Amino acid sequence: MIDKFYYELNLEPYLLLFDLLLAFITPFMFFFASTMVVLGEIDDNISRYLIVTPLGKTGYLISRLGIPAILAFIITVILLLTFSLTKISLLSNLLISLIALLQGIIISTLVISLSSNKLEGMAITKLSGVFIMGILAPFFILNKTQYILFFLPIFWLTKTFEENNYMYMFISFVISLVWILLLLKKFNEKIVN
């Protein structure tokens, strides 16, 4: 007779994975909407005209990236407080939400920088799902091969909680800033032209 517990699936080691996916997907969705708006404005040549209004380039960036960022951060914090499967401290919750937010900004600026229209933007957004590999690698690639994804900030975020070493959080933050600084230059050129 087959033991009835033979087929039980133990997901406890992966609860953190589910929490990080929840944190990642929230900013991703907010920035997807914002990205499609920006690409539509670029397609219709509206972004150039918005920049020369009193709104200016800074106001345009705040309205297209800043407001979704604030909303995504707040909602990610609330979702993690409410639906987290692991016991995450408030500080950890805030740090996870911040890195997830930066990841959303990276994906948004990457899609806008590489796309010439909305259709390409949707395709590149789907391809940007590769960033999720940064969450999966520390759980499923148990040797040094996982470090091939060192350039993904979300990889270091996962390593932070997987190994309980907050130094990785600093690495994640620095890599996020490097991505954002590199992509914002291209993003600025795109919205002006």
N, C-alpha and C positions, 0 to 999 in steps of 0.2 A: 504494500500500500504506500502511495506517495504521501510524504509528509505535507500537511496542508500549509505549512509555513514556507515550504520550498520556493513557492512562486511569489512570496511577498517581496516587495521592492522597498529597499531602505533608501529614502531620499535625504536623510538627515545631513550627510556630508555636502549636499548640493543646495541646501537652503540659502546659503549666502549667494550662490549663483543666481537664484531666482530673485533675491532682493536687488542684486546689482543690475539684472536685466530690467527690473521694474524701474529702477532709478535712471537707467540709460534711455529707455523707450519714451519716457515723458518729455524730456527736452527735445528728443528726436522728432516727436510729433508736432510740438509747438514750432520748432524751427522749420519743419517741412512746409507748414502753411505759410510762414513768413518768407521762406525761400521762393515759393511759387509766386507770391505777390511781387517780390523783387524781380524775378525773371519776367513776369508779365509786364512790369513797368519798363524793363529794359527792352523787351520785344516791341513795345508801343512807343518807345523813345520818350517816356514820361519822366524817367529818373533824372535826366539832364535838366529838365525844366523845374523839377522839385528842388534841386540843389541850388538854383539861382533865386529861389523865393526866400522869404525871411526864415524859412525852415533851415536852409543851409545844409551843407554836407554832414555836419555833426548832428543836427536835428534829424536828418534823414536816417543816419546810422542808428541813432537812439530809437527812432520810431520803428525801424525794421528789425533791429537786433536787440536793442536794450529792453524794450517793453516785453517782447516774448521771453527774454532771458529772465527778467524779474518774475513773470508769471510762472515760467517753468521751474524756477528755483523754489518758489513758495509751494507750488503744487507737488513737487518731488519730495520736499520735506514732509508735507502733510501725508502723502501716500506712504512714505516709509514709516512714519509714526503710526499710521493706521494699519497698514497691511504687511509690515515686515514679518518675515518668518523667523528671523533670528533676533536676538536681543541686541539692538544697535543703540549705543549711547547717543545722546543728543548731539554731542560734538562730532561723533562719527557720521551721524545722519547729515549734519551740515557739510562736512567734508565730502561725503559721497555726492551730495546734491550739487556742490560747487564743481567738482570734477566732471560730473555728468553734464552740467550746464556748459562748461567749457568745451566738452566733447560735442555738444549740440551746436555751439558757435563754430567749431572747426568744420563740422560736416556742412553746415549752412554756407559758410564762406567758400568751402571747397567746391560745392555744387555750383554756386553762382560764378565762381572764377572759371570753372571748366566748361560750363554750359553756354551755348549760344542762343538757346530758346527753351521754352517750357518742356517740350518733349524730351530733349536731351537732359534737362534738369531732372525729370522724373526717372530716367534711366540711370543717371549717375547717383541719384538718391538711393535707388535700389542696390546699386553696386556698393554704396557706402555702408551697407549692412555688413560688409567685411570687417568693419570696426568692431563688431560683436565678437570676432575671433579673439580680441584682446581680453574679453571676459572669460571665454571658454578655455583658453590655452593653459592657465595655471591649474585648472581642474582636471584636464584630460591629457595634457602632455607633461609627463612627470620627469623628464630629463631636461638637460640644458637646451634642447632644441626649442623650447618655448621662448627663449630669449631672442629668437628671430623676429618677434613682434615687439621689440623694445621701443620702437618709434610710436606705438599707440599709447596714449596717456591712460586709457581705461585698463590696459594690461597691468600697469604699475599700481593702479587703484586696487585691482583684484589681488595683486601680490601683497599689498599692504595688509589686507584682512586675512589672506590665506596664511601668511607667515607672521602676522601680528607684529609688523615692523613699520612704524610710521615714517621712517626715512623714505620709503617707497612713495609715500604720499607727496613728499617734496619733489621727488623725481617726476611724478605724474604732473604736478603743477607746472614745473619748469618746461617739460615737453609740450604741455598744452599752450603755454605762452609763446614758445617758439613757433608752433604751428600757426597760432593766431596772428602773430606778427608777420610771418611770411605770407599768409593768405590775405590779410587785410590790404596789403599793398596792391595785390592783383585785383581784389574786390573793389578798391577805390578807382582803379583804372577802368574797370568794367562798367561801373555805374555812371562814370563821367562821359565815357565814349558812346 
